[in-house]
Amino acid sequence: MIGTGVVIVGNGGEEITRYLMPQKDAEIRNKILRMNCFIHSSVMYRKRVVEEVGGYTVEKMSEDHDLWLRLGRLGKFVNLPDYAVQYYLNMKGYNSQDKFLRLKQNLLFIKEHKDYYPNYFQALLLGWVKICFYPIFNLMPTRLKGIFLKLHKKI
């Protein structure tokens, strides 16, 4: 599976932040339980392998992250050091309204895939910190949210 970095833009099209995702397979595997290491709109993979692992599981809210974790069991990960996509940060949109539920769903993914990736306890702890911190994050100004998003991707 291959992906790229992202440029986050705000309501008026202004750049809020940009960041590259972890690039090498080992680096991604060390972080993928803690965070989704791929920007969905930049991802490419072999259709055959996705079908082999069962594709997207619609009943799961963060089905892309779950799919990435299942794909990683069969192949390698890589992110290119390019900003190939722009992502519109709309804190009142679908992503924000369901973010809290998705954070809780991510805890289930961490537990489900703990035997296949390193740093299980660290990922579990960070998952709970995200759940507790999210109400505060949601109240921050957009520019500050961008700083925290960039910092989170470096952890």
N, C-alpha and C positions, 0 to 999 in steps of 0.2 A: 504494500500500500504506500502511496506517495501523496504528499500534501505540500502546502506552502505557508508563508507568513500572511499577515493580514494588516490592513489599514482600517482603523475604526473611525467612522465619521458620525457627526452629530446631526441634529435637525436641519441645520442650514447648509449641510454639506461640508462643514469645516472639519478638518482632521483633529480628532481628539487624542489619538495615540496610534502607534504602530508597533508590532512586535513580530519577531520570528519565532516559530515553534521549535522545540528540540529537533535536531536534524538527524542524528545518527541512531541506528537501531537500538544500541545499548542504552543511550541517553533516554530515548523514548520509553523503552521498557522499564527504566528506573522511575519514570514519572507517570506512566499511563494509568495506574490505579489512583493516583492523587488528582489527576486532571485529564481532561480530554486534550490530547496532544495534537489534534488535527482540526483545521477549519473545514467544516463539512463541504462548503461550496468549492474548495480547492482540491478535494480528494479524488484520486483515481485508483482503481483496483481492477483485478481480473473478475469479470462477471462469473466465471466458472467457480472460482473460489468462494465468492459470496453465496452462490447457490449451494455449494458444498457445506457451508456452515449454517445454512438455514435462512439466510437473508436477514432483512429487518424484522424485528419482533414488534409489531405494532402495539401490542398491549403494554410495552414498556415505554415510559415517557421519554427517556434519553436513549432511544434505540440506536442512534448513531454510535455513541460511546460503547454500548454493549457490542455492537457489530465490530467495531475496531478491536475490542478485546478478544473476540472470537477469531477474527482474522489473524491476529498476532500469534495465535497458537499454531498456525499453518505456514506463516511466511514472515518476511522481514518488513520493518517500518523504515520510512525515510521522509524527511521534509526538506524541500529545496530552500536555499537561503534567499528567496525572492518574495516580494510583496505582490502576489498575483491576484488578490481579491480585496474588495472593500466591503466592510460590514457596517450596516447602519445600526447604531446604538439607539434604540427606542425603549426607554425605561418603562413606558406605559403599554408596550405592545405584548404580544403573545409570550415572548421569551421571559419578560419580567414577571408577568402575572403567574406563570407556572414555575418560575425558577425555584421557589421554595420546595415545591413537590419534587422537582427534578433533583435537587440536592439530596433529598431523602432517598430517592430512587438510586442515586449514585452510591449510597452506602450499601445497598443490596448488591450492586455490581461489584463493589470492592470485595464483599464477602464471597460472592459467586466465583470470582476469578482469582482469589488469593493464592491458590496453589500453582498458578501459572506465571505470576509476575512478582518481582521483589517489592519490599517496602510496605507490606500489608499493614502493620501497626501504625506506621507513619501516615499512610493514606486514610486509615480509619479515623485517626485523631484529627487530621486536617479536614476530613469530611464533616465531623461534628463541629469544628471551629467555624467552618463556612456556614453551617446551618444557624449557629448562634449569632454570627456576625452579619448575616444577610439583612436583617431589618435595619441595622445601622447603615450598611452599604447603600441600601435603597433610598435613604434620606440624603445622601451626599450629593453635591453638585456634580454635573456630568464630567467636568474636567478632572475632578478628584477621583471619580469612578474610573476614568481612563488610566490614571496613575496606578491605582490599585490593581486593575486588570493586568497591566504590564508587569507590575511587581509579582503578582500571583504566577504568571507564566515563567518567571525566572526562578521561583522557589523549587 
